Amino acid sequence: MRILDLTLRLEKGMRGVDYETKYTVAKDGWNARTLHLYSHCGTHMDSPYHFEAGEQTIDQIPISDCIGKAWVVGLDGLPDRTPITVEHLGPLADQVQPGDALLLRTLWSRHVSDPDHYRDHFPPISPELARWMVDQRVRMVGVEPPSVADVNDLAAVTEIHQILLGAGIIIVEGLTGLDQLTEPTCLFGAMPLKVAGGDGAPCRAFAILGATW
């Protein structure tokens, strides 16, 4: 088996990330920082409460729901801002079973060093695909952009989040390293910080290749 880390490294200066030194070995006997993290910074998970699509908060999502079989959807080279539709899934659309996850491999994380392009030009999930995932009872969807929908269009970003989160589909955003996923399926997991009443939280996401389930 191979275990692959699909998590962005949180660095000072990234959108929603800051920290300062609290203690040092020289002065206090140990090193420690005070972290300031936006709940949707870096690689993160949304809860239904994020868009009031339900009352469930991030700490109430069962850890067992955060790991399972995932299908890797190859969307390499998709033009900027192209809505992702069911047609983009190709033959894979007939193979997805209830409880499966989808990982949309757009390679968008290559733009993370250009924050404006990364945030404002990514291919969003279309309402058609979101409703299809609900009908197929997909359990989790993971994307490389910082959101599943255009963050500059409140109506669109609200619609897609409410469709998915309202159906109990877990959303993981800000993934990286999906170019390493060369097999059609993997075991995918994303473990969020257990923040009381959280609308979302940074998470550690990973894939296990060659695993059985």
N, C-alpha and C positions, 0 to 999 in steps of 0.2 A: 504493500500500500504506500501511496505518497500523500502526504499532508501538505496542502498549499495554503499559505496565508493570503487572504483576499482583502486585507484591511489597510486603509490609508494610515500612514504615520502622522500623528498629530504634532504639528510644528507651530511654534510661536509665529504669529503673523498670518496664519491661515484664517479664513473667515470663521469667526466664532471661537478662536483658540487664543488664549493668553495665559501667562503664568509668571510668577516671580519667585525668587529664592526666599525661602522662609528660614531654613537652618542650613548651616554648613558644618562639615567635620571640624574645620579649623576653629570655629567659634563655639559650636554647640555640641560637637561629638558625633553628629550624623548629618547627612544631606537630605533635604526635603524641600519640596516646592508647594506653593499654593496655586491650584489650577482654577482657571476660569473657562468653563466650557459651555458653549451654546448647546442646547439639548439635541440639535440636529446638525452638529458639526462632524466633519470627516465621514467615516463609515458609521452609519447609525440606523436605528430601527424606529419606526413610527408606531404609536399606539392609536387605537380608535379615537381616544380623547383629543388627539392632535387636531382633528377637524370636526369634533363633536359628532362622529359617525357612530358613536357608542360610548358607554361609560367606562370601558376597560382602559386602565392605565398601564404603563410599561411594566410595572412591578407585578401586575396581575396576569400577564401573558405566561402561560405554563411553559417551562423550559423544554418540555417534551414537544411543544409545537414549533420550536426554533431549530429543529434539525430533522433532516429527512432526505429522501431521494429528490434530486433535481435534474431537470433537462436543461442542457446548454443550447441556447438559441444563437446561432452564428449570424450576427448582423454587422460584421466587419465592413467598414467602408460606407456605411449608411450616411447619406448626405446630412448636413446640419439641419436641424429642426424638422426632419422628416417624421411624421407621426408613424409609430410602429403599429401595424395592423395584424389581424389574424393571418392574412396572406403571407406576411413575412415569416411566419412559423413554418411554412411549407408542409412536408409530410409529417413533421413532428406533431402537428395539431391533432392528428388521429391517434397518437400514441400516449398522450397525457392522460393519466388516471387521477381520480379523486384523491386528494392528499399529497399529490406531487408538488414540487416547487419548480419555478422557471427562473433561469438566470439569463438575462438579456445581455449578450456579449457584444457591445458596440465599440469596445476599446476606447471609450470616452475618457477614461482616467488619464490618458496621455495628455489631456489638456489641463490637468489640475494646476500646473504651474502658471497658467494664464487664467486667473480667477474670473474675469469678466466673460471670456469665451466659454469657460467651463460651466458657468452658471446660466448664461443667457442664450446659448445656441444648440443645446443638446436635442437629440431626437426624443420626443415624449411618447408615452403610452397613449394610444387613441382610446376614446370612449368605447369603441367597438371591441377592442382587445380587452379592455377592463371588464366589460360585461361578459365576454366569452370566458374569461378566467373565473368569474363568478359562476357561470353555468357549468363549467367543468370542475368546480369545487377545488380549484388550485389552493394550496394552503399558504404558499409563500412566494413572493416575487422579489428578485434582487436585480438592481440596476447599477450601472457605473456612474451616471450623472448624479448630481446632488439632490434630485427629485425625480418623481415619476411623471411630472407634468410641469408645464411652463410656469415658473415661479413669478413671472411678470404679468400673468393673466390670472387674476384671483378667481374668476368664474371657472376657468379650466382646471386650475390646480385643486380647487375645492371639489369639482365634479369627480375627477379621477380618484382622489383620496377617499371621498365618501363612498364611491362605488366599491372600491377594494376593501377599505377598512370596515365599511358597513357590513360586508359579507364575511368578516373575520379573516381576510387575507392579510398576512403579515407582510409589511413593506420594509425592505432593506435597501438603503440608498448609499451612494458614495463608495461602491465596491471598486477594487482595483485588482490587477493581475489576472483578469479573466482570459487573457491570451494564453495562459498556461493550461486552460481547460480544453484539451484537444480530443477528449472522448465525449460521446453524446450524453452521458449521464455521470453523476458523481453523488456522493453524500455531502450535502451542504448544511452548514450550521452557522448561526449568528447569535452570539450571547450578549445581550445588552446589560448595561449597568442597572441594578435593581433600585431605581429611584422611586421613592414613595410618591404616588400621585403623578408620575411622570407622563408627559405628552409624547416623549421619545427619549432616546439616550444613545450615546456612542456605544458601539458594540465591536467585538472581535469576530470577524467573519472568516470562515475557512472552508476548504473543500477537501474531501478525502477521495482519491482516485483508487479504484480497485477494491473498494469496500463492498460488502454484501449487506443486504437489508431485507 
